[in-house]
Amino acid sequence: MKVFNQMGRWTHYGQKSVRGWSSLSKEQIKAFVVEHLNCKDDEFEVFNAHNELFRMRF
């Protein structure tokens, strides 16, 4: 969670998901996760749930 909190406020959301608030765009969040967690961009999804509220599923 330390990595996620570098780009906003994030919490666990179920077993394979996180949700949080970030001023970054969906594309910037994906690029951040790929770079910092060594994930491929097809291994997770980013959902823009509402104005600056995002959810990610791995």
N, C-alpha and C positions, 0 to 999 in steps of 0.2 A: 504494500500500500504506500510505502514511502515514495516509490517512483511515481505512482498515480498522483499523489498529493503535490508533486512538483508542478503540476499543470492545473491545479484546482483543488476542490474539496471532494473526496471520493470515499465511498463506503462499499463493503461487500453487499451484494444483492443476489442471494441464492448461492448455489455451489460454484457456478461457472460464470457469474456476472458481477459487474460493479456498476455503480451509478454515481453521478456526481455533477458538480457545477464547474464550468470552466469558461473562460473568455475566449479560448481557442476555438477555431472552426472544426468541423468534423474531420476535414482533411488534415489539419494540423495535429489533431489528436491521434489520428491513424499514423502519421509520420513519426510522432513522438514515441508511440508504443513500439513501432517497428524498430526504431533506433535504440531505445533504451531497454527493451525486454527481449530483443533478438527474436521477435515473432515475424512470421511472414504475413503480409496483409490479407491473405485469404484464410488465416487461422482464427480470425476474430471479426466481429462486426461492431460498428459504432452506430448507435441510433440517436438522433436528435429528438429527444422526447418533448422538449419545450424550450423556450428562450433560455439558452445557456445551460439547460439541464440535459445531460447525456447519459446513455446507458451503453455498456459494452458487454458482449457475450463472447466467451472463448470456447 
